[in-house]
Amino acid sequence: MKRIFRTAAALVILCGTFAAQLRADDAPASQLLETLLSPATSDEAWHKAEDSFRKLPADVAVRALYPEIAKGSPDARSPMKYNCSYPDIDRHGDTFGRYCVVSWLWCKTLACARGGSKVGKTLLELWAQPQSIYGQSALLSALDSFNWVPEAEEPVRKLFTDSQADSGLRAQAAACLLHHLGTKYQHDVIVFAQFSNRQIRDFLFRQLVSPPDARVSGVDAAVVRMGFWLMFEDLAKNEEGFAHGGIGGSYYGAFLSANALGTYLGEGFTPNYKLPKYQGEQGRELWYRETTENALTWWLKNRERYAN
């Protein structure tokens, strides 16, 4: 408990530092960033530059960081997924050094600016500039997770409905609209998911059945059908493995959809995993299978109710 309080206090201090106003004698943000990104910078100079950069107003820091963020990571990982823990050490790496520092600063800045309309509006200003797919994804993530503002609805909606846009970005925009505007775009999101590839369909199904969205929308028959569609696809994909005594086949994929559907519908598809028969590798596979079988049994009894 003491550790939790100490951590919370540290975060308050850190965010307060981020919010401090830029002093007149501070170096420009771009100059500070170049110092931080250079592997030739001494450790002492790096830590001094880091301290100064973290005192920048969040909107100034975001503007300075975005051109580097928009370049993407060396292995195309999501900007919110890659965040090194020790940038002062990792900065010396040949492949990830530069991006490691940028990503760390980007995530820290946005986390401490959480809920700030000024940063949200700054993100929209950057949105209006020419940008890469990766850069637009980074802005979407930042708006969605930390700094949503009402003015973001229209540009995000336009991206979602743009048939020429990258399908992954459209799916990300769809999820963002669900998170912040509830059922307003739910029908459009479901239609988009139904005509998308399996990866996007699965991603949007998870968004639609997540507790925050489900509590607002209630049970939607189209979402239920989508979930069972995904489950049947997984079963068909593993059919050959099942036919050969389970070699190479697993119910895990089907289980994920069945388990999510059970929660969404308020049905008990998933047995108690603590029971002895579900222990060990074989027991876990039995748990996956029985969850899937329970969902199938329910569907056979109730599918007519969800036909339309």
C-alpha positions in Angstrom: 0.0 0.0 0.0 2.9 2.4 0.9 4.4 1.6 -2.5 1.2 2.6 -4.3 1.0 5.9 -2.5 4.7 6.6 -3.3 4.1 5.8 -7.0 1.0 8.0 -7.1 2.9 10.9 -5.5 5.8 10.4 -8.0 3.3 10.6 -10.9 1.8 13.8 -9.5 5.3 15.4 -9.3 6.2 14.1 -12.8 3.1 15.5 -14.4 3.5 18.8 -12.5 7.0 19.0 -14.0 5.6 18.5 -17.5 3.1 21.3 -17.0 5.7 23.8 -16.0 6.0 26.8 -18.3 9.0 27.2 -20.6 11.6 29.5 -19.1 13.0 32.4 -21.1 16.5 31.0 -21.0 15.5 27.4 -22.1 16.8 26.1 -25.4 14.2 25.7 -28.2 12.4 22.4 -28.2 13.9 21.3 -31.5 17.4 21.9 -30.2 16.7 20.0 -27.0 15.3 17.1 -29.0 18.3 16.9 -31.3 20.5 16.8 -28.2 18.5 13.9 -26.8 18.5 12.0 -30.1 22.2 12.2 -30.8 24.1 9.1 -29.7 27.2 11.4 -29.4 25.6 13.4 -26.5 27.3 12.8 -23.2 25.3 11.2 -20.4 25.5 14.4 -18.4 24.4 16.6 -21.3 21.6 14.1 -22.1 20.1 14.2 -18.6 20.3 18.0 -18.6 18.5 18.1 -21.9 15.9 15.6 -20.8 15.1 17.7 -17.7 14.7 20.8 -19.8 12.5 19.0 -22.4 10.2 17.6 -19.7 9.6 21.2 -18.5 8.2 22.2 -21.9 4.5 22.8 -22.1 2.9 19.6 -23.4 1.6 21.2 -26.7 5.1 22.5 -27.5 6.7 19.0 -26.8 4.1 17.3 -28.9 4.8 19.6 -31.9 8.5 19.0 -31.6 8.1 15.2 -31.3 5.5 14.5 -33.9 7.8 14.7 -37.1 10.0 12.0 -35.6 7.0 9.9 -34.4 5.5 10.1 -37.9 8.5 8.4 -39.4 7.5 5.2 -37.6 9.4 2.6 -35.7 12.1 0.4 -37.3 9.8 -2.7 -37.2 6.5 -0.8 -37.7 5.2 -1.4 -34.2 2.4 0.7 -32.9 3.6 4.0 -31.4 1.7 3.1 -28.2 3.2 -0.4 -28.0 6.9 0.5 -28.2 8.1 2.4 -25.2 11.6 1.6 -23.9 12.1 1.7 -20.2 15.6 3.1 -20.1 16.0 5.7 -22.9 19.2 7.0 -21.5 20.7 3.6 -22.1 18.7 2.3 -25.1 19.5 5.5 -27.0 22.8 4.0 -28.0 21.2 1.2 -29.9 21.9 1.1 -33.6 18.3 0.1 -34.7 16.0 1.5 -32.1 18.0 4.2 -30.3 16.5 7.3 -31.9 13.0 6.0 -31.9 13.2 4.7 -28.4 13.9 8.2 -27.0 11.1 9.8 -29.1 8.5 7.2 -28.2 9.4 7.4 -24.5 9.0 11.2 -24.5 5.8 11.0 -26.6 4.1 8.6 -24.2 5.2 10.5 -21.1 4.1 13.8 -22.5 0.7 12.6 -23.5 0.1 10.7 -20.3 0.8 13.7 -18.2 -1.3 15.9 -20.5 -4.3 13.5 -20.2 -7.6 15.3 -20.6 -5.9 18.6 -21.8 -8.0 20.3 -24.5 -5.0 22.3 -25.6 -3.0 19.2 -26.5 -6.1 17.7 -28.1 -6.4 20.8 -30.4 -2.7 20.6 -31.1 -3.1 17.0 -32.3 -5.9 18.2 -34.6 -3.6 20.9 -36.0 -1.0 18.2 -36.8 -3.8 16.0 -38.3 -4.4 18.7 -40.9 -0.8 18.5 -42.1 0.5 16.0 -44.7 1.3 12.8 -42.8 2.2 9.2 -43.1 -0.2 6.3 -42.2 1.9 5.7 -39.1 1.8 9.3 -38.1 -2.0 9.4 -38.5 -2.3 6.3 -36.4 -0.2 7.9 -33.7 -2.4 11.0 -33.6 -5.5 8.7 -33.5 -4.1 6.8 -30.6 -3.2 10.0 -28.8 -6.7 11.5 -29.2 -8.4 8.2 -28.3 -6.4 7.4 -25.3 -5.6 10.7 -23.7 -6.8 13.9 -25.3 -10.1 13.6 -27.0 -11.9 16.9 -27.8 -15.3 17.3 -29.4 -13.8 18.9 -32.5 -12.1 15.6 -33.3 -15.4 13.9 -34.2 -15.6 15.3 -37.8 -12.0 14.5 -39.0 -12.2 11.1 -37.4 -15.6 10.4 -39.0 -14.2 11.5 -42.4 -11.3 9.1 -42.0 -13.6 6.2 -41.0 -15.9 6.8 -44.0 -13.2 7.4 -46.6 -13.2 4.3 -48.8 -9.8 5.2 -50.2 -8.1 5.4 -46.8 -6.0 2.6 -45.3 -8.3 -0.1 -43.9 -6.3 -0.4 -40.6 -6.7 3.4 -40.1 -10.4 3.2 -40.8 -10.8 0.4 -38.2 -8.8 2.5 -35.7 -11.0 5.5 -36.4 -14.2 3.3 -36.0 -13.0 2.1 -32.6 -12.3 5.7 -31.6 -15.8 6.8 -32.5 -17.3 3.9 -30.5 -15.2 4.9 -27.5 -16.2 8.5 -27.5 -19.6 8.7 -29.1 -21.3 5.5 -28.0 -24.0 4.1 -30.3 -24.0 7.1 -32.7 -21.9 5.3 -35.3 -22.4 1.7 -34.1 -24.5 0.6 -37.1 -21.9 2.0 -39.6 -19.1 0.3 -37.7 -20.9 -3.0 -37.8 -21.5 -2.7 -41.6 -17.8 -1.8 -42.1 -16.7 -4.7 -40.1 -18.9 -7.2 -41.9 -17.3 -6.3 -45.3 -13.7 -6.1 -43.9 -11.0 -8.8 -43.6 -11.1 -11.2 -40.6 -8.4 -9.3 -38.7 -10.4 -6.0 -38.7 -13.7 -7.8 -38.1 -12.2 -9.5 -35.0 -10.7 -6.2 -33.8 -14.0 -4.4 -34.1 -16.0 -7.2 -32.6 -13.8 -6.9 -29.5 -14.5 -3.2 -29.3 -18.3 -3.7 -29.7 -18.5 -6.4 -26.9 -16.2 -4.6 -24.5 -18.0 -3.7 -21.3 -18.0 0.1 -21.7 -19.6 -0.1 -25.2 -21.9 -3.0 -24.4 -23.3 -1.2 -21.3 -24.3 1.7 -23.6 -25.6 -0.2 -26.6 -27.1 -3.3 -25.0 -27.1 -6.6 -26.9 -27.1 -6.0 -30.7 -28.1 -9.0 -32.8 -25.7 -8.1 -35.6 -22.8 -8.1 -33.1 -23.9 -11.6 -31.8 -24.0 -12.9 -35.4 -20.5 -11.5 -36.0 -19.1 -13.2 -32.9 -20.4 -16.6 -33.9 -19.2 -16.0 -37.5 -15.7 -15.5 -36.1 -16.0 -18.6 -33.9 -17.1 -20.8 -36.8 -14.2 -19.5 -38.9 -11.8 -20.6 -36.2 -13.4 -24.0 -35.9 -13.2 -24.5 -39.7 -9.6 -23.4 -39.7 -8.7 -26.1 -37.2 -10.9 -28.8 -38.7 -8.1 -30.8 -40.1 -6.2 -30.8 -36.8 -9.4 -32.0 -35.0 -9.9 -34.7 -37.5 -6.4 -36.1 -36.7 -6.9 -36.5 -33.0 -6.3 -32.8 -32.2 -2.7 -32.8 -33.6 -2.1 -29.2 -34.8 -5.6 -28.1 -33.8 -6.7 -26.0 -30.8 -10.0 -24.5 -29.7 -8.2 -21.4 -28.4 -9.2 -19.1 -31.2 -12.9 -20.2 -31.1 -12.7 -20.0 -27.3 -11.8 -16.3 -27.5 -15.0 -15.5 -29.4 -17.1 -17.8 -27.3 -15.8 -16.3 -24.0 -16.4 -12.7 -25.3 -19.9 -13.7 -26.5 -20.8 -15.2 -23.1 -19.9 -12.0 -21.3 -21.7 -9.9 -23.8 -24.9 -12.0 -23.6 -24.7 -12.5 -19.9 -24.5 -16.3 -20.4 -22.2 -18.7 -18.6 -20.4 -20.3 -21.5 -17.1 -20.4 -19.7 -16.7 -23.0 -16.9 -14.7 -22.4 -13.8 -11.1 -22.8 -14.8 -10.0 -23.6 -11.3 -11.7 -27.0 -11.4 -9.1 -29.9 -11.3 -10.0 -31.2 -14.7 -9.0 -28.0 -16.4 -5.5 -27.9 -15.0 -2.4 -28.6 -17.1 -2.0 -28.2 -20.8 -4.6 -30.8 -21.7 -7.0 -29.5 -19.1 -6.7 -26.0 -20.5 -7.5 -27.3 -24.0 -10.5 -29.1 -22.5 -11.6 -25.7 -21.0 -11.3 -24.1 -24.4 -13.3 -26.8 -26.0 -16.1 -27.0 -23.5 -16.5 -23.2 -23.6 -16.9 -23.4 -27.3 -19.3 -26.3 -27.1 -21.5 -24.4 -24.6 -21.6 -21.4 -27.0 -22.6 -23.7 -29.9 -25.3 -25.3 -27.8 -26.7 -21.9 -26.9 -26.6 -20.8 -30.6 -28.5 -23.8 -31.8 -31.3 -23.0 -29.3 -31.4 -19.2 -29.9 -30.2 -18.4 -33.4 -33.7 -17.7 -34.7 -33.9 -14.8 -32.2 -30.8 -13.2 -33.7 -31.5 -14.0 -37.4 -32.3 -10.4 -38.3 
